[in-house]
Amino acid sequence: MKKIFVLLTIAFCFSNCKNEAKTEVNLEENRAKSYDANDGLITMKGEFVYYGDAAVLQAPNEIYGVVIDDNLRLLEEQVKPFKKEATDMVPVTVRVRKFEKPEGEEGWPYRVEIKEILKVEAPNPNKEDVIKLAN
């Protein structure tokens, strides 16, 4: 009787198990599907740096120039605690308006204007993609 009960329990457990593949949401692929698709803004995740008179948002597949305005300065204040050097890039998630750069200007093909700051994260300390030169 015990053996039958154990076999039925095992069979029941295995019959109820599902092998559902978990799909990871890729923010870059779905950035056009923003929180409110009717407002024309997109959600972007990337690494941000503001140095001198240039600001850049580096997404996984593209680099964007960032419009320098009050929202950019607010974002810069939020990323300062995470920077060790002025040129360090900090991971951020922002809602932006994306548009083409004006004709005849230097820079990346697209620019973004920050409309909302969603998240500022600490950089990965183990990331080894920076080459530093010493004298």
C-alpha distance (Angstrom), angle and dihedral (degrees) to the residues before:
residue distance angle dihedral
M1 . . .
K2 3.82 . .
K3 3.80 91.2 .
I4 3.79 92.2 52.1
F5 3.81 91.0 48.4
V6 3.83 92.0 49.8
L7 3.83 92.0 47.0
L8 3.79 91.8 48.8
T9 3.82 90.9 48.0
I10 3.80 92.1 50.6
A11 3.80 92.0 45.7
F12 3.80 90.2 48.6
C13 3.82 91.8 50.3
F14 3.79 94.2 50.1
S15 3.78 94.0 44.4
N16 3.81 91.2 55.7
C17 3.79 96.0 48.1
K18 3.78 114.3 102.0
N19 3.76 125.6 -160.1
E20 3.76 98.2 -144.3
A21 3.76 113.9 170.9
K22 3.78 110.8 -131.2
T23 3.74 111.0 -132.8
E24 3.76 116.5 -147.1
V25 3.77 114.4 -140.6
N26 3.78 111.1 -125.8
L27 3.79 108.7 -149.6
E28 3.80 92.3 -161.3
E29 3.82 92.7 57.0
N30 3.78 93.5 45.4
R31 3.78 99.5 39.3
A32 3.80 91.3 112.5
K33 3.81 87.4 61.7
S34 3.76 97.1 73.0
Y35 3.77 128.5 173.0
D36 3.78 90.1 -88.2
A37 3.79 110.1 19.8
N38 3.81 92.2 -167.8
D39 3.79 96.2 66.9
G40 3.83 96.2 67.5
L41 3.80 93.7 -123.4
I42 3.79 125.3 124.7
T43 3.79 130.6 -154.3
M44 3.78 114.7 -123.7
K45 3.77 132.5 -175.5
G46 3.77 120.0 -162.1
E47 3.77 147.5 110.4
F48 3.79 117.8 -65.2
V49 3.80 130.9 -155.5
Y50 3.81 131.0 171.6
Y51 3.78 115.3 -171.9
G52 3.78 127.7 161.2
D53 3.77 107.2 -32.8
A54 3.81 97.9 -26.0
A55 3.80 130.8 84.8
V56 3.80 124.5 -170.7
L57 3.79 135.4 -172.5
Q58 3.80 111.4 -161.8
A59 3.79 111.4 -160.6
P60 3.82 120.5 -172.2
N61 3.82 92.9 -93.8
E62 3.79 106.4 21.4
I63 3.80 144.6 25.7
Y64 3.80 122.2 -129.5
G65 3.77 132.9 -165.7
V66 3.80 111.4 -129.4
V67 3.79 123.3 -136.7
I68 3.80 110.0 -118.3
D69 3.81 108.3 -126.3
D70 3.81 140.5 120.6
N71 3.82 93.7 -68.1
L72 3.80 90.3 53.8
R73 3.80 90.8 51.9
L74 3.80 90.0 48.5
L75 3.81 90.0 51.8
E76 3.81 90.3 48.2
E77 3.81 89.7 55.2
Q78 3.81 90.0 51.9
V79 3.83 94.5 49.8
K80 3.84 96.0 45.0
P81 3.83 94.5 86.4
F82 3.83 89.8 57.2
K83 3.81 96.0 50.4
K84 3.80 122.0 94.5
E85 3.80 92.3 179.0
A86 3.79 130.8 22.8
T87 3.82 91.7 -110.8
D88 3.83 97.2 51.3
M89 3.80 115.6 124.1
V90 3.81 117.7 -133.5
P91 3.85 125.5 -158.4
V92 3.80 112.2 -115.4
T93 3.79 139.4 169.0
V94 3.80 114.5 -147.2
R95 3.79 140.7 163.6
V96 3.78 110.6 -124.3
R97 3.76 145.6 173.6
K98 3.81 108.4 -124.0
F99 3.80 121.5 -153.6
E100 3.79 140.7 155.0
K101 3.79 118.8 -90.7
P102 3.80 116.6 -106.7
E103 3.80 117.9 -91.3
G104 3.78 115.6 -91.5
E105 3.80 96.3 20.3
E106 3.78 124.8 117.5
G107 3.76 121.3 -119.3
W108 3.74 142.7 64.4
P109 3.81 119.4 -25.0
Y110 3.80 93.4 -110.2
R111 3.78 133.9 41.8
V112 3.76 130.3 -162.6
E113 3.78 129.8 -150.1
I114 3.80 112.6 -152.0
K115 3.79 111.5 -128.5
E116 3.82 101.7 165.6
I117 3.81 134.9 13.4
L118 3.80 110.4 -140.5
K119 3.79 104.3 170.3
V120 3.81 141.7 -1.6
E121 3.80 116.5 -165.3
A122 3.77 134.9 -168.9
P123 3.82 112.8 -103.4
N124 3.79 117.8 -108.1
P125 3.84 104.9 -98.1
N126 3.82 91.2 -155.2
K127 3.79 94.6 56.4
E128 3.78 108.8 117.3
D129 3.79 104.5 -170.8
V130 3.80 97.6 113.2
I131 3.78 123.4 91.5
K132 3.78 113.6 -156.4
L133 3.78 122.4 -164.2
A134 3.78 120.9 -150.0
N135 3.80 129.5 -166.2
